[in-house]
Amino acid sequence: MAKRINPPKQVVERNIALLEKLMRYLLAEPQIFSALPDNFELVILPEDDPEMRLYNLELLDRVGAEGKPIVFARIKSTRRLDLKRAKPHLYIPIAA
């Protein structure tokens, strides 16, 4: 049996808020989609929220990506994030 991961407080709401910021950025910069793989699994890694970052990585480890490519998005989780100055960083790991 897999070990149960204890989610940080308001995990769903915090992840949705970060996803909204990331999607606004991607819609404003649609050329980024051409560099992303098809049908990928997105893992949000908040730069300034280590508790949430660890939870999301543990969740990926437990649930997996079912053979899909993984894209990691590093983004600040502050409420008043200016995406024009603090752009999210997208990483696609390369299999060795």
C-alpha positions in Angstrom: 0.0 0.0 0.0 1.3 3.4 -1.0 2.1 5.9 1.8 -0.5 8.5 2.2 0.7 12.0 1.5 -0.6 14.7 3.9 -1.5 17.7 1.7 -0.6 21.1 2.8 -3.4 23.4 4.0 -5.7 24.5 1.1 -3.6 22.4 -1.4 -6.3 22.3 -4.1 -7.0 26.1 -4.0 -3.3 26.9 -4.0 -2.6 24.7 -7.0 -5.5 26.1 -8.9 -4.4 29.7 -8.2 -0.9 28.8 -9.6 -2.4 27.0 -12.6 -4.5 30.1 -13.4 -1.3 32.3 -13.3 0.5 29.9 -15.5 -2.3 29.6 -18.0 -2.6 33.4 -18.2 1.1 33.6 -19.0 0.8 30.8 -21.7 -2.2 32.4 -23.3 -0.3 35.7 -23.5 2.8 33.9 -25.0 1.3 31.2 -27.2 4.6 30.6 -29.0 5.7 28.6 -25.9 3.2 25.9 -26.8 5.3 24.9 -29.9 8.2 24.0 -27.6 6.0 21.8 -25.3 5.3 18.1 -26.0 1.9 16.9 -26.9 -0.3 15.4 -24.2 2.0 16.3 -21.3 1.7 16.1 -17.5 2.2 19.4 -15.8 3.8 19.6 -12.4 3.8 23.0 -10.7 6.8 23.8 -8.5 6.3 27.0 -6.6 9.6 28.7 -6.1 8.6 30.3 -2.8 6.4 27.6 -1.3 8.7 24.6 -0.4 5.8 22.8 1.3 3.7 22.8 -1.9 6.6 22.1 -4.1 7.5 18.9 -2.1 3.8 17.9 -2.0 3.5 18.2 -5.8 6.7 16.2 -6.4 5.5 13.5 -4.0 2.2 13.3 -5.7 3.9 12.9 -9.1 6.0 10.1 -7.6 3.0 8.4 -6.2 0.5 8.8 -9.1 3.0 9.0 -11.9 2.5 10.5 -15.4 1.3 7.2 -17.0 3.9 7.4 -19.8 3.2 11.0 -20.6 6.0 13.5 -20.9 6.4 15.7 -17.8 6.7 19.5 -17.9 7.8 21.2 -14.7 6.7 24.8 -14.2 8.6 26.9 -11.6 6.5 29.9 -10.7 6.3 32.2 -7.7 3.1 31.8 -5.7 2.7 35.4 -4.5 -0.7 36.8 -5.0 0.4 39.9 -6.9 2.7 38.3 -9.4 3.6 40.4 -12.4 4.1 37.7 -15.1 5.8 40.3 -17.4 8.7 40.6 -15.0 8.6 37.2 -13.2 8.0 34.8 -15.9 7.4 31.1 -15.1 10.2 28.7 -16.1 9.2 25.6 -17.9 11.4 22.5 -17.9 11.1 19.3 -19.8 13.3 16.6 -18.4 15.2 14.6 -20.9 15.4 10.8 -20.5 18.9 9.5 -20.1 
